[in-house]
């Protein structure tokens, strides 16, 4: 399988501002494979070390902070000499050794000619702590589940090549459009977790995919019990299991009372922060004004939570495959589409979005800031695209552009562009005035 993050890693390798690189993201999103594959493609040799596999490695980093001595010892362990620029050093599951994470500071200051990468499960929770990592001494790279484009490349490479070579998205034939919509629906079922995608590619067995998804969800819940630190594990699990319920209700913001009757923000805020830092949920804030810059208009007490992978959300919600494939009107279709669009946009844009809900029954799904422009985004799970709120926003705020994602073909209508859901991860649509 191809991962577009390999291009970002190559940019890191060639950057004049390169520092030791820390990959963060949820467990099983493919961080280890990415590092090893990148080393295979772009270095003479890769030196791979796992603190989870070999607990005695930690003793080396507890003994000294001298990066040159550490590199000599790491090379000796594998019977070779580590060369700067030509070899890649990978420190995996680094959360098991805080001394190694801290040592990255000295690699940057005293041995930055050597290329060092690190990653670890739930590393985001450690990085979020006050003394979690050496601020300003490392580069950070978020690794997300596979985008729809990566999924398509794996399962239908001919369709992926077709989209890559398309000169005009408005001219996609009906037969190709329908095939791509079918792949979109399959993505809702499979999601972007590499193990799930591999199982789908190799076996085309939904039962096997669902089994892997359930195992992953259990793994995340076990991680909560193991790594929760000072945060109440029970509250973390309550929020984790409640995300699908909140999305199904289409609330205008996250309601603590839906997690636990009478619950207050102070009871669950730390749990939400833990899940966000762990990369398991995405938080999107409402804004009081849809104006540039959006960040200063965030309403901290008004937000929505989304799952980091749509396939896992589908599994967690109990949505049937039959509903996704055959039922044009099942209740959870809209929330799944909204979660899907957010997942794709976050993967390619690398920044969070906002939404706008100034009053009851008036909500714009997402707002994207591009320069000083604010672009409203509407997400529809099917071909019924009626939306009073979206029309009202366009009429009252007069944006320069607006995007609607749906199962309808690509079409430009004045300032509004309808984008088929299978193009959601193609950022060119959102970053250029006249793309295609």
C-alpha positions in Angstrom: 0.0 0.0 0.0 1.1 3.5 -0.7 0.9 6.3 1.9 1.0 9.9 0.9 2.8 10.7 4.2 6.0 9.3 2.6 6.2 12.5 0.6 6.1 14.5 3.8 8.8 12.4 5.3 11.0 13.0 2.3 10.5 16.8 2.7 11.7 16.3 6.3 14.8 14.4 5.1 15.7 17.2 2.7 14.8 20.1 4.9 17.5 22.6 6.0 15.5 22.9 9.3 15.4 19.2 9.9 15.4 18.0 13.5 14.7 14.6 15.0 11.2 13.7 13.8 8.5 12.5 16.2 5.5 10.7 14.6 2.3 10.9 16.6 -1.1 9.4 15.9 -3.4 6.7 17.2 -2.2 3.2 17.7 -2.2 1.0 14.5 -2.4 3.9 12.0 0.8 2.7 10.3 3.6 4.7 11.9 6.0 1.8 12.2 5.4 0.7 8.6 5.9 4.2 7.4 9.2 4.7 9.1 10.6 1.3 7.9 9.3 1.8 4.4 10.8 5.3 4.3 14.1 4.0 5.5 14.0 1.3 2.8 13.3 3.8 0.0 15.6 6.7 1.0 18.5 5.4 3.1 21.4 3.0 2.6 20.4 1.3 5.8 17.8 1.5 8.6 18.6 0.9 12.3 15.4 -0.1 13.9 14.9 -0.2 17.7 11.8 -0.9 19.7 11.5 -0.1 23.4 8.5 -2.3 23.6 10.3 -5.3 22.1 13.5 -4.9 24.0 13.0 -3.4 27.4 16.8 -3.4 28.1 17.2 -0.7 25.5 16.0 1.8 28.1 19.0 1.2 30.3 21.2 2.6 27.5 19.4 5.9 27.6 19.3 6.0 31.4 23.1 5.6 31.4 24.1 8.6 29.2 22.6 11.6 27.4 25.6 11.9 25.0 24.2 11.4 21.5 27.4 10.4 19.9 28.0 7.7 22.6 24.3 6.6 22.2 24.7 6.3 18.4 27.9 4.3 18.9 26.2 1.9 21.2 23.1 1.6 19.0 25.3 0.8 16.1 27.2 -1.8 18.1 24.0 -3.5 19.1 23.3 -4.2 15.4 27.0 -4.8 14.5 27.4 -1.8 12.3 28.4 1.9 12.4 25.7 4.5 12.0 26.6 7.1 9.4 25.2 10.7 9.3 22.8 11.4 6.4 23.2 7.9 4.9 21.5 5.8 7.7 18.1 6.2 9.4 17.8 5.6 13.1 14.2 4.6 14.3 13.3 4.6 17.9 9.8 3.0 18.1 7.4 2.8 21.1 9.5 5.6 22.6 6.7 6.3 25.1 8.1 3.3 27.1 11.4 5.2 27.7 10.9 8.9 28.6 14.7 9.3 28.8 14.9 8.4 25.1 12.3 11.0 24.2 14.2 13.6 26.2 17.5 12.5 24.5 16.1 13.8 21.2 16.9 17.3 22.5 20.6 16.4 22.5 20.5 14.7 19.1 19.2 18.0 17.8 21.8 20.2 19.6 24.9 18.0 19.3 24.3 15.5 16.5 21.7 16.8 14.1 23.7 15.5 11.1 22.3 12.1 12.0 18.7 11.3 10.9 16.6 10.1 13.8 12.9 9.3 13.9 10.7 8.3 16.8 7.1 7.1 17.3 5.0 5.5 19.9 1.5 4.4 20.9 -0.5 7.1 22.6 2.5 9.4 22.3 0.2 12.3 22.0 -0.8 12.0 25.6 2.8 12.2 26.7 3.6 15.1 24.4 0.7 17.0 25.9 2.2 16.9 29.4 4.3 19.9 30.6 7.6 18.0 30.4 6.6 15.5 27.7 9.1 16.4 25.0 11.9 18.9 24.3 9.9 21.9 23.0 11.5 23.4 19.8 14.0 20.6 19.5 12.0 18.1 17.4 9.8 18.1 14.3 6.3 16.7 14.8 4.3 14.8 12.2 0.7 13.7 12.7 -0.1 10.4 11.0 -3.7 9.7 10.3 -5.6 6.7 9.0 -5.5 6.1 5.3 -7.4 8.7 3.3 -10.0 7.7 0.7 -7.4 8.4 -2.0 -4.9 5.9 -0.4 -7.8 3.4 0.1 -8.7 3.7 -3.6 -5.1 3.3 -4.6 -5.0 0.0 -2.7 -8.4 -1.4 -3.7 -9.0 0.0 -7.2 -5.8 1.4 -8.6 -7.3 1.8 -12.0 -9.9 4.2 -10.6 -7.2 6.0 -8.6 -5.2 6.5 -11.8 -8.3 7.7 -13.6 -8.8 10.4 -11.0 -5.1 11.4 -11.0 -5.2 11.9 -14.7 -8.7 13.6 -14.9 -8.4 17.0 -16.4 -12.0 18.1 -15.7 -13.9 16.6 -12.7 -17.2 17.9 -14.3 -16.7 15.4 -17.1 -16.5 12.2 -15.0 -18.7 9.7 -16.8 -21.8 8.4 -15.0 -20.4 4.8 -14.9 -17.1 6.0 -13.3 -19.0 8.2 -10.9 -21.1 5.3 -9.7 -18.1 3.1 -9.3 -16.4 5.8 -7.2 -19.5 6.2 -5.0 -19.5 2.4 -4.5 -15.9 2.7 -3.3 -16.9 5.6 -1.0 -19.6 3.4 0.6 -17.0 0.6 1.0 -14.7 3.1 2.7 -17.5 3.9 5.2 -17.5 0.1 6.0 -13.8 -0.5 6.0 -12.3 2.8 7.1 -8.7 3.8 6.8 -7.0 1.7 9.4 -4.2 -0.1 7.4 -5.0 -3.6 8.8 -8.6 -3.2 7.8 -7.7 -2.0 4.4 -5.3 -4.9 3.9 -7.9 -7.4 5.0 -10.4 -5.9 2.5 -7.8 -5.9 -0.4 -6.7 -9.5 0.3 -10.0 -11.1 1.3 -13.0 -8.8 0.4 -14.6 -10.2 3.6 -16.5 -7.7 5.7 -16.6 -10.1 8.6 -12.9 -10.2 8.8 -12.8 -6.4 8.6 -15.3 -6.0 11.4 -13.4 -8.5 13.5 -10.2 -6.4 13.2 -12.2 -3.2 14.0 -13.7 -4.7 17.1 -10.2 -5.8 18.2 -8.9 -2.3 17.6 -11.7 -0.8 19.6 -10.9 -3.2 22.5 -7.2 -2.3 22.2 -8.0 1.4 22.6 -10.2 0.7 25.6 -7.4 -1.4 27.1 -4.9 1.5 26.5 -7.2 3.8 28.4 -6.9 1.5 31.4 -3.1 1.3 31.0 -2.1 4.8 30.1 -4.7 7.1 31.6 -2.3 8.5 34.1 -4.1 10.9 36.5 -7.2 11.2 34.3 -10.2 9.1 35.4 -10.3 6.1 33.1 -14.0 5.5 33.5 -14.8 9.0 32.3 -12.5 8.6 29.3 -14.3 5.4 28.3 -17.7 7.0 28.8 -16.8 9.8 26.4 -15.2 7.3 23.9 -18.3 5.2 23.8 -20.6 8.2 23.5 -19.2 9.9 20.4 -21.4 7.9 18.0 -24.5 8.6 20.1 -23.9 12.4 20.1 -23.4 12.4 16.3 -26.6 10.4 15.8 -28.5 13.1 17.6 -27.1 15.8 15.4 -26.7 18.1 18.4 -25.5 21.6 17.7 -22.8 20.9 20.3 -21.4 18.2 22.6 -23.9 17.6 25.5 -22.3 16.4 28.7 -25.7 15.3 30.0 -25.8 12.7 27.1 -22.7 11.1 28.6 -24.0 11.0 32.1 -27.3 12.6 33.4 -26.5 15.8 35.3 -22.8 15.8 34.1 -20.8 19.0 34.1 -17.9 20.1 31.9 -15.4 19.9 34.7 -16.1 16.2 35.1 -15.3 15.3 31.6 -13.0 18.0 30.1 -9.8 16.1 31.1 -11.2 12.9 29.5 -11.9 14.7 26.3 -8.4 16.2 26.3 -6.9 12.8 26.8 -8.8 11.3 23.9 -7.9 14.2 21.7 -4.2 14.0 22.6 -4.3 10.2 22.0 -5.5 10.9 18.5 -8.8 9.0 19.0 -11.2 11.8 18.6 -11.2 15.2 16.7 -12.7 18.2 18.4 -14.3 21.0 16.3 -15.2 24.3 17.9 -18.2 26.5 17.1 -17.3 30.1 16.4 -19.3 33.2 17.5 -18.5 34.9 14.2 -17.7 33.4 10.8 -14.9 35.9 10.3 -11.1 35.9 9.8 -9.3 34.8 11.9 -11.6 32.0 13.0 -9.4 30.9 16.0 -10.1 34.1 18.0 -13.9 33.5 17.7 -13.8 30.0 19.1 -16.4 29.2 21.7 -14.5 27.0 24.1 -17.7 25.6 25.7 -19.4 24.8 22.3 -17.8 22.0 20.3 -18.5 18.7 18.6 -16.5 15.5 18.8 -15.8 13.2 15.8 -14.1 9.8 15.6 -10.7 9.7 14.1 -11.6 6.9 11.7 -15.0 6.6 10.0 -14.8 2.8 9.7 -14.3 2.4 13.4 -17.2 4.9 14.0 -19.4 2.8 11.8 -18.4 -0.3 13.8 -18.9 1.4 17.1 -22.3 2.7 16.1 -23.5 -0.7 15.0 -24.5 0.5 11.6 -25.2 -2.4 9.2 -23.4 -2.8 5.9 -26.8 -3.3 4.3 -27.9 0.2 5.3 -24.8 1.8 3.9 -25.0 0.0 0.6 -28.8 -0.1 0.0 -30.6 2.3 2.2 -30.6 5.8 0.9 -32.4 7.2 4.0 -30.9 5.5 7.1 -30.5 7.8 10.1 -26.8 7.7 10.5 -25.9 8.3 6.9 -25.4 12.1 7.5 -23.2 11.8 10.5 -21.0 9.2 8.8 -20.6 11.5 5.8 -19.8 14.4 8.1 -17.2 12.4 10.0 -15.8 11.1 6.7 -15.3 14.6 5.2 -13.7 15.9 8.4 -11.3 13.0 8.5 -10.3 13.6 4.8 -9.8 17.3 5.2 -7.8 17.0 8.4 -5.5 14.5 6.7 -4.7 16.7 3.8 -4.9 20.2 5.3 -3.2 19.4 8.6 -5.3 21.8 10.6 -8.6 21.8 12.4 -11.8 23.2 11.1 -14.6 25.0 12.8 -18.4 25.1 12.5 -21.0 27.8 12.8 -24.2 27.3 14.8 -25.4 30.8 16.0 -28.9 29.6 17.0 -31.2 26.6 17.1 -31.9 25.1 13.7 -29.1 27.1 12.0 -25.9 25.3 11.6 -23.1 25.2 8.9 -21.2 21.9 9.1 -17.7 23.3 8.8 -15.9 26.5 8.1 -12.5 26.5 6.4 -10.2 29.6 6.6 -8.2 30.2 3.4 -6.2 33.3 3.8 -8.7 35.9 4.9 -11.6 34.0 3.1 -14.0 31.9 5.1 -15.4 29.0 3.1 -18.6 27.3 4.3 -18.8 23.5 3.9 -21.9 21.4 3.8 -21.9 17.6 4.1 -24.7 15.4 2.7 -24.6 11.7 2.8 -26.8 11.1 -0.3 -28.2 12.9 -3.2 -30.8 15.0 -1.3 -28.9 18.2 -0.8 -31.5 20.6 0.6 -30.1 22.7 3.4 -31.8 25.9 4.6 -28.8 26.8 6.9 -26.3 26.5 4.1 -28.4 28.7 1.8 -29.0 31.2 4.5 -25.3 31.5 5.3 -24.4 32.1 1.6 -27.2 34.7 1.3 -26.3 36.6 4.5 -22.5 36.3 4.6 -21.8 36.4 0.8 -18.7 34.2 0.9 -16.4 34.1 -2.2 -16.8 30.4 -2.4 -18.8 27.5 -0.8 -18.4 23.7 -0.9 -21.0 21.1 -0.6 -20.0 17.4 -0.4 -22.6 14.8 -1.6 -23.1 11.8 -3.8 -24.0 14.1 -6.7 -21.4 14.6 -9.5 -19.0 17.5 -9.5 -20.7 20.7 -10.5 -20.0 24.4 -10.2 -23.0 26.7 -9.5 -22.0 30.3 -9.2 -19.9 30.5 -6.0 -21.0 27.0 -4.8 -19.2 23.9 -5.9 -20.8 20.5 -5.4 -18.0 18.0 -4.7 -18.6 14.3 -4.8 -17.7 12.7 -1.5 -14.9 10.6 -3.2 -13.0 13.8 -3.9 -13.0 15.0 -0.3 -9.3 14.4 0.3 -8.1 16.2 -2.8 -7.0 19.5 -1.2 -6.5 21.0 -4.6 -10.2 21.6 -4.7 -9.9 23.8 -1.6 -6.7 25.5 -2.2 -6.9 26.9 -5.7 -9.5 29.2 -7.3 -9.8 27.4 -10.6 -8.8 23.8 -9.9 -9.9 21.7 -12.9 
